[in-house]
Amino acid sequence: MAFLARPSCTLLFILTLSVIVIYTTIRSHLNHPIAAAAMKNLYYRNAFLSSASKYTVAAYLRHLTLHPHLAGTPAAIHTALYVKAQFEAHGLETRFANYSTLLSYPKHSSLSAQFSNGTIIYLPLSEPNVPQNGVVMPYHAYSPSGTAYGKAVFLNYGREQDYRALSANGVDFNGYVGIVRRGCGLSRYEVVENAAAHGVAAVLMYTEGGTPSNNNNNDINNSFRWGVERGSVMKGFGDPLSPGWAGIETSEKLDPSDPQVSRRFPSIPSLPVAEAVADSILSSLEGPVVPYEWRESLNGRLRRVGPGPTMLNFEYEGEQKMATIHNVFAVIRGSEEPDRIVLLGNHRDAWTYGAVDPNSGTAALLDIARRYARLLRLGWNPRRTIVLCSWDAEEFGMIGSTEWVEQNLVNLGSKSVAYLNVDCAVQGPGFFASTTPQLDNLLVEVTKKVKDPDLDNIILYEQWRSVNKGINKIQRLSRVDSDFAPFLQHAGIPSIDLYYGSDFPVYHTAFDSFNWMTNFGDPSFQRHIAVTSVWGLLSLHLADDPVLPFNYRSYATELLEYKNVLNNLLEGRISLHPIDAAIQEFTAAANKTEEEAEKLRENENLDESSVLRKRMLNDRLMLAERGFLDSDGLQGSQWCKHLIYGPHSDTASKLEFFPGIIDAISQTTTLVKEERQAAIRLEIWRVARAIQRAACALKGELTCG
């Protein structure tokens, strides 16, 4: 008690000495160049987060959505110039990349129904009560022109199993007009070509689920059921007249009648229609009741499938014409490694107003430009070069990004660190992220620095884990629905895709407006801030960390899990030893590389040898993803060359890996056992060699073995 009442001189001396030691230690660390750089990076990242402004993001989005801006139209040029002007206003180096490409536009369409009582009704094809100033009529880009007159028949999702189910019930669809609902992973092209293969004369396509997020107003629900989902029915990516090379003005152009071009378009015409229009037709059909296996997804509605007696008179006239598209870039040059590039991309073109798709992402990109410009004024210079990319003509088939990747493939392959994509930044509630696995740890760490937009005093990381039952559910990038596809699946560049909200009821409709965003999608614009913050912080780490924040142990773990799932699928009938051996080699390389990375991250020496070792390690970390590419590409989709992540044609499969093997399993069911196994083994060996190439790149040795 006496000691507590009156501290001794000895205690005061110890406390004073401790303060001096701590101060001296901090000062000595701050005087060290590496410690000072780390403190600066932390300062700039905090400054980036603190400069968020929901009002600025909202202003960007408001301006971007004043008018519809379909690619290849005058309004699209104005939008490109707006983005360029914003980049320039922030003092950023700005440039254009223009391409001459084949785009598709509607000229005329009509649809009438003659019901069993003889009544003829012309069905509306556009959204009612929406200002049509510049809004393109609903259509499918690259659909051939055509007419059809025939009975209506319900084809469910238009899958092969749907046609088998109809045939088993004695339903005929030859020469009739098919009605198909969107879903089950089929592209629009696949739906229409499946119909053509079964003799259907024309296709009407509708999307279910018109209920807007967080709203129970029946009038509003009914309103959104009149939305019409526009879209492209072209197969594949990029300009159809320059497959595999960039469609610049002076480049070779194939003739539209060339089989390489024409086989990318469906052989029968199609149109999108509103769910409400589809219901008015479907409710009039007679014939067999829908097959039992369809009923659950139809929410108990026991529709009849037809054909008829309702007759449909279908007309569509479109045109394909050359148009110039414009990619816009802002470049922030790296101070120490200007030849290493971190790319952030979003497409700018929209079917209509595009408040969600894609300009919620464009507004986020512009806000990152603003916030990075502020950091530059504070003295920040990124170690590596950052490029902000605003793509055009994504809606027609990722054309803008694909042409640019094809034009710059060599430079991208040797210089790109990563590509970070945001398309629809905000669709509704819930954070979603897809990555290549070496970026998993970085994504998790960044979400620990960002506030959750929907809950007070909670970080995004905690809410993300809570929603996904204690794990951070990271998806993979096997799909081909946005601009990451050419970067990852053609060029082998590590990639991330970010967004808020799993889906939204006004997708590709005239209702995708600023008004919808402020009423339903993100009234407070806090979700925009969250996505922008994650996106920008990821880029800051990738641009500034002396050792790249990649961890290939995550990739090794994923590959091993994929192998185990595949083994269960094959039930041990075919040996996976080649893949197993390759994964062991990759795992050893990943462990050794991560140990080396940890040591170099702790190494505070700035001598030439240490700098060179970090540069050499970073090259291995950056280039390993390229090893998963195969020059022959995927069977039936040769442009996609990534053998771990890519599209496959088996819509019944939920697997998101080894697309070549999945296709070999599903497409060889009609072969004899020996031929089927040989086809699967071929794909297994291709995957094994790809994993070995990636392992070799991680090791960095001239010869591997």
C-alpha positions, 0 to 999 in steps of 0.5 A: 500500500505504501509503495502504491501511495508514493512511487519510488525514484527507482520506478520513475527512472525505469518508466522514463528509461522505457519511454526513451528506449521506445522513442529511440526504437520508433525513430530508428525504424522510421529512419530506416528506408523500408520501415519509412516506406511501409509507414508511408504505404499505411498512411496513403491507404488510410488516406484513400479510405478516408477520402470516400464520398458517397455524394461524389459517387452519386453525382458520377452515376447521375451524370452517366445515366442521364441518357441511354448509351448503347455501344456504337451510338453518338450517346456512347461517344459522349459517355466516353468523352465524359470519362476521359474528361474526369480522368483529365480533370484529376491530372491523370495521363489519359488515352483512347484505344479505338477499334472498328467492329461489327455490331448489331442493331434492330430496325423493326419487330412485332409480335401478335397472338391469335387466341383460340376464340379468334381474338388477335392481339398485338403484344407489347415488346417494349417497357410501358411508362418508360421515357423512350428517348434513345432507349433501344427497342428490346432485341437480341444483338446478332439475331438473324432477321426473320418471320415465323407463324406457328403455334406457341410451345413452352420449352422450359430452359431450352436444354436437351433434357427439356426437349427429351421430356417434351418428346416423351410426352408426345409434344411436337415443336417442329416449325413452331414458335418456342417460348423459353425462360432464361436460366440454368447457365445456358447462354442466349446463343445456346438456347436459340441454337438448341431450338434451331436444332430441334426444328423450332422456327423462332424463339421468344425469351423471357426472364423470371423474377420481377420482384425488386429487392427490399420491396413488397409493393405489388404495383411495383412488382407488376411494373418490373414484370414488364421489363425486357432483358436485352442481350447478345446471342453471339457465340464467343467474345470479341469482334466477329470479323477479327477473331484472335487479332485486334480489330483496328481500322487497318487490320484484316477483316473477315467477310460476314459470310465467312463460315468463321463469322456466320457460325457465331450467330444463331440460324433462327431469329429470336426476341426477348419479351417481358415476363408479363407478355410471356405469361399472357401466352403461356396461360393460353396454352393447352396440351400436356401439363408441364413435366414433373421435373419442371414444376418446382422451379415454376413455383407450383404453376401447372402450366400446359406446354402446348403447342397451341392452340394460340398462334404467334406471328413473329417478325424481326428485322435487324442490321449488322454494321461497322461501328467504332468503339472507344476504350478509355484509359488513365495511367499512373506510372510506377516510380520503381517498376514502371514496366509492371502493371496493375489493371482495374477495369469496368465496361461503360456501355449499357443496353439502356441507362445502365445505372447498375450494369455497368455504370455503378462500376464506372462511378466507382472507377471514377471515384478511384481516379479521384481518390488516387489523384488526391494521394498523388497530391499528398506525395504518393507515387506507386511502385508499379504502374496502375492503369484504369480501364473503361471498356466499350461494347462489353454487352455485345460480347466483351468486345472492347476488352477482348480487342485490347487484350488481343492487340497487347497480348505479348506486353500483357503476358510479360508485364501484367501483375493482375486484373481487377474487374468490377462490372455491376458494382452494386445490384443489391445487398451482400458482398460477392468476390471471385478470384484466382486462388493466389489472391485469396489471402489478400482479398481477405485482409483487405476486407478487414479494413473496410466498413460494412455498408449495411451494419454499424460498427461492423467490418466487411470481413465479419459480415461476409463470414457471418453470411457464409456461416463462418467462412469467406466464400470466395468464388472462382472465375470459370464463367465468361460473363464480364471483362475478366474473361479475356485477361484470365482465360486467354492471357493467364493474368491473375484476376479478381471480380467484385460486386454487391448483390447476387442479382437484380430484377431490372437487368438489361431493361429500361428500368435500370435507371438512377431512380431504381438505384436510389430507391432499391439498389443502394439508396445511401450509396454506402455499398458503392463506397464499400466496393470502391474501397475494396477495389482501390485497396487491392490495387494499392497493395498490388502496386506498392508491396515490395513483394507481391501479395500472392500466396500459391499455397491457396492454389495448391489447396484448391487443386488438391480439392478439385482432384478429390472431387474429380476422383469421386465423380469418376468413381476411381474408374480412371487414374488421376495419377498424372494430376496427383503427381503434378499437384505434389510438384506444384505444392512443393514449389508453392511452399518453397516460394512462400517461405522465400517470400516471407523472408524477403518481406522481412529483409530490410536490406536495400542493397542491389542483391536484395532488390534483385531477388525481390524482382526475380521472385515477383516475376515468378509469382506474376508469371505462374498463372500463365502456366495454366494456359494451353496453346490449343485451348479448350475443345470447342472453345479454343480461344479460352486457353486456361485449363483450370478455370474456363467455360464448359458445355455441361450445364448440368454440372456445378463444377467450376474447374477443369473445364476440358475434363468436365466436357470430356466426361459429358460429351463422350457418353455415346462412345464405347468405353475404351474411346470414352476413357481415352478422351478423358485421359487426354484431358487429364494429361493436358491438365497435369502438364499445365499444373507442371508448367505453373510449378516450373514457373514458380520454381524459376528454374531454367529446367524443371524435373 
